[in-house]
Amino acid sequence: MTASIIDGRSIAKEIRKQVKQRVKELQTQPGLAVVLVGVDPASKIYVKNKIKACEEVGFHSEVRRLDENATLGEVLEAVQELNHDPKVHGIIVQLPLPKQIDKNLIIDAILPYKDADGFSPINLGSMFADDNRLVPATPKGIITLIKSTNQELAGKHAVILGRSPHVGKAVATLLLQENCTVTICHSKTAQLESITKRADILVAAVGKPKMITEEMVKPGAIVIDVGINQVYDTLVGDVDFEEVKKVAGFITPVPGGVGPMTIASLLENTLICLALQRDMK
């Protein structure tokens, strides 16, 4: 058996095409702003890709750049200015932030209806209450990838490796909404292999290169690799792709799997932000 590759680039391209068409039909140009603090090389690349995607679909976009030594107050001021900018409908604060900045305070400062990342406690709380107004972009993209396999999800056993609120816990919640039985594993989980081996759907989001091996995967499983790890000059995921594709039924590559879907989902979320703000007028 060789797994079918879940092509995130192709699916994301179709979503961008749909977003572009919706923008043409709107009377208001959607606007997405990114707050970038510091000079983290990976963050600069991510922001560049997001701005490029905005330009492709016809969004207004802008980047607020702050120095690595910016204070909490300066970052909060930038967020508040964007909160009150009528041209900006969605706001992203690029993570990670420098150590002197409390990311939770910054995320809390974004107006919930401008929270394109879906990270605010209000939007997360709504999702946990099965009200998916603004779902975190990466989990949203992951669910789209899983559904693209056209497999029946109800009753499937899904195992999530990683318990961050913005990825692991969010994906678990969305899969519960699809009537999956969900297990969340983490660094303290005992007998990990025996758990992952029973997963019909396996989502790896731990940040450890090639942690998931062939022996840990159930034959025919849907394997979603969220990890992006730099190993020498190569990007690899949390899954040993070449080995696991021999047993999995479906698998995402790295790069080209979850990453493009995150950006596509951000564009979709920005349109939702715009709609929410129009409804408030």
Protein Blocks (a to p, Z undefined) as FASTA:
>chain_A
ZZddddfklmmmmmmmmmmmmmmmpmbdcddddddedjdfklmmmmmmmmmmmmmnopac
ddddddfklcfklmmmmmmmmmmmmkbmbdcddddddfklcfklmmmmpcfklmmnopaf
klmmmmmnopafbgcfklmmmmmmmmmnopafehpacddedjbfklmmmmmmmmmmnopa
cddddfklghkllmmmmpmbdcddehpahkbcfklpcehiacddfbdcdehjaccdfbdf
klmmmmmmbdcddehilmmmmmmmmmmmmmmmmmmmmmmZZ
